[in-house]
Amino acid sequence: KRGEPYSPTLLGNERERLRKKYGEKGYLDARVRSIRKPNVETDQIDLRFEFTENNKFSVNSIQVRGNEKTKTIAIIRELALAPGETFDLIRMETSEARLRNTRFFEKVTLDDEPITSQDPELANSRRNLVVNVEEGRTGHVSFGVGFSTLEKAMMFAEFRQGNFDLMRWRSPHRLQGDGQKFRLRLKLGARSNEAVLALEEPWFLNRRVAAGFELFRQKSDYYSSYYDELRAGFELYFRKRLFELVEGRLFYRLEDVVIDDLSPSPPRPSFIREEDLSISKVGFSPTRDTRDSILFPSEGGIVTLRKEFAGGPFGGDADYGRFELQGARFFQTFDAMEQVVTVSGRTGTLGRFDGKDSDVPFFEKFFLGGPYNLRGWDYREAGPQIASEPEGGNSYSYLSAEYTFRVADPLRFAFFYDGGFLRTGDFKFFPGDGLQGWHDNWGLGLRIMVMGMPLRLDLGFPVSDPSGTGGSPQFHFSGGTRF
C-alpha cells in the first residue's frame, strides 16, 4: 500500500496472489506484470500492474495416472472439481491436499492439460484435470512391546489398512484399493488391556457419506489407585462434508461401564463405589480442518465442536448432556529447521438436564493433568480432589502454546506452556478458588517419528501451585498426536 516500504519479495508474493485470484475464476493462463518506476528525488517507487486475462476454462475431463491398486473412483471422489465446472486453481490445490491427507500415495501432483479438439472454441474453453499419483504403502502390521508413564509396560499387535476393500478378495491387490479404513488392535499391559475392531466405508450406498462402526473392550487401572474401569460396547457413525472445509459427524454409542476391584484401603472417597452402568448416547460433531499435515502440521488449523446427549429417549442408566469446543492454529515462523508455533485451546461443560451436577457419573466427568493437556502435573491431578483423589469436574478450559523445530530427521525439539482450570459446576468458564483455580506450567520435550507414529517425551515444570503442596516436575512419555 501507499507509504509502506518497498520489498521485491512482497511484490513477487502479490503478483502470485493476484494470479491465483484470476485462477480461482478459471483464467488459467492469466499473467500479472508489475512495472516499477523509481523516483530518486523522493525515494519512492511507483507500481503499475498490467493484467492479461486470456481465456477462461472449465474442466473437460479428469485423467488419473499412476494408480495401480487404488481404484480410480476412490481418487476422483476426493476431488473438489468435477467435469463441467469452472477450472478453479484454489479448488485444485484443495483437491491435492485432500489426496495427500488420504496417505494412500507417496507423491501427488495435479495440473491442467490442453485438450485435443478440432473445434477451436472447445480447445480454448476447456482443459483436462490431470491427477498424477505414486502409490505408497497403506497397510501396517505392528508387533512389539512398549512403555509409557501412564500404562507402564505393554505388548501389542495391530493391523491397519487405510486403503481397504472388503469385497476385493481375488485381485492381485487383495483387500486393497477402495479407500475403506480397517483397524484391528490388541493390547496387553501391566495396567491396561484393549481390543478394538473398526471399519469405515467412505461412500455409503454410493453417496458422499462415510459410515463406520467400532467394537471395543478396554480395561484400565491407571485412572485411580482405588478402582479398575472396564468399558465395552460399540459405536456407529456417519460422516459427511457439509461444505467446502467443514465435515459433520453423527454418532450413536452404547457402552457398559464397570467400576470394580475397589481398594479396601481407607479412606476411600464416598463418590467411588462399585458401578455397572449402561451409557447410551448420541452426538454431533462438526469439524473444520485446514491443516497441511495430520502428523506434523506447519500451517492451517482445526476447530471441532462436540455435542452429546446421554439417556432420556436413548435409554441407558445415565442422563446428561455434554458440550466441548476445541481448536488449534499452526504458524510456520521460519523455513530453516522447520520452525512451527502451535496455539491450541479447549473448553467444555456437562451436566444433568435437571441441573443436578452430582448425579453425573464421576467417570464421565472432565479431568486435567498428564501428557495430553497440563503436562506439568501428574495424570488427572490438576483440579478438585477429595482425600487426595481427583473427583473430576463439570466444566473446564485449557490453552497451550508450543514452539517446535527440527533438529534432524526424525527428531524435533519443543518448548511449551500449558494453562487451565477445572470446576465442579456446569457452565463455569472462569477460574475459581483453590483447586478450582488456574493451573499452569512450562516445559520442553522431544518429538520422534518411529514406524509412522510420533512419540512424545515431555518434561513439565509447574508454575502455579493451587494445592500448596509444592509442585514438582513431571515427565511424560506417550505416543500419537496431541490436539
Secondary structure as GFF3:
##gff-version 3
##sequence-region A 1 483
A	DSSP	alpha_helix	8	24	.	.	.	ID=ss1
A	DSSP	beta_strand	31	39	.	.	.	ID=ss2
A	DSSP	beta_strand	44	52	.	.	.	ID=ss3
A	DSSP	beta_strand	58	65	.	.	.	ID=ss4
A	DSSP	alpha_helix	72	76	.	.	.	ID=ss5
A	DSSP	alpha_helix	89	102	.	.	.	ID=ss6
A	DSSP	beta_strand	105	114	.	.	.	ID=ss7
A	DSSP	alpha_helix	120	123	.	.	.	ID=ss8
A	DSSP	beta_strand	126	135	.	.	.	ID=ss9
A	DSSP	beta_strand	139	148	.	.	.	ID=ss10
A	DSSP	beta_strand	152	164	.	.	.	ID=ss11
A	DSSP	beta_strand	180	189	.	.	.	ID=ss12
A	DSSP	beta_strand	192	201	.	.	.	ID=ss13
A	DSSP	three_ten_helix	204	206	.	.	.	ID=ss14
A	DSSP	beta_strand	210	220	.	.	.	ID=ss15
A	DSSP	beta_strand	228	243	.	.	.	ID=ss16
A	DSSP	beta_strand	246	260	.	.	.	ID=ss17
A	DSSP	beta_strand	275	289	.	.	.	ID=ss18
A	DSSP	beta_strand	300	310	.	.	.	ID=ss19
A	DSSP	three_ten_helix	312	314	.	.	.	ID=ss20
A	DSSP	beta_strand	320	334	.	.	.	ID=ss21
A	DSSP	three_ten_helix	336	338	.	.	.	ID=ss22
A	DSSP	beta_strand	339	351	.	.	.	ID=ss23
A	DSSP	three_ten_helix	357	359	.	.	.	ID=ss24
A	DSSP	three_ten_helix	362	364	.	.	.	ID=ss25
A	DSSP	beta_strand	385	386	.	.	.	ID=ss26
A	DSSP	beta_strand	389	390	.	.	.	ID=ss27
A	DSSP	beta_strand	395	408	.	.	.	ID=ss28
A	DSSP	beta_strand	411	423	.	.	.	ID=ss29
A	DSSP	three_ten_helix	434	436	.	.	.	ID=ss30
A	DSSP	beta_strand	439	450	.	.	.	ID=ss31
A	DSSP	beta_strand	453	462	.	.	.	ID=ss32
A	DSSP	beta_strand	474	479	.	.	.	ID=ss33
###
